[in-house]
């Protein structure tokens, strides 16, 4: 049964960003935008850590694992921007 309320696309800005990336560089542009989102999440996680943990010897490995996980788990869709916010 359909709702009595009109549907409002709340992810319109993200869809515009994906469309612009696709129009400018095709699927390569979409991939680059996806990589930027993944890098932003990894960077925000790094900034949230205390300095002594952020610069420990295990940190680059942890960041690489997080980046690889996000690359595979984060498909190019509007919800990917929710990870950054």
Beta strands, then each sheet from edge to edge (+ up, - down):
end
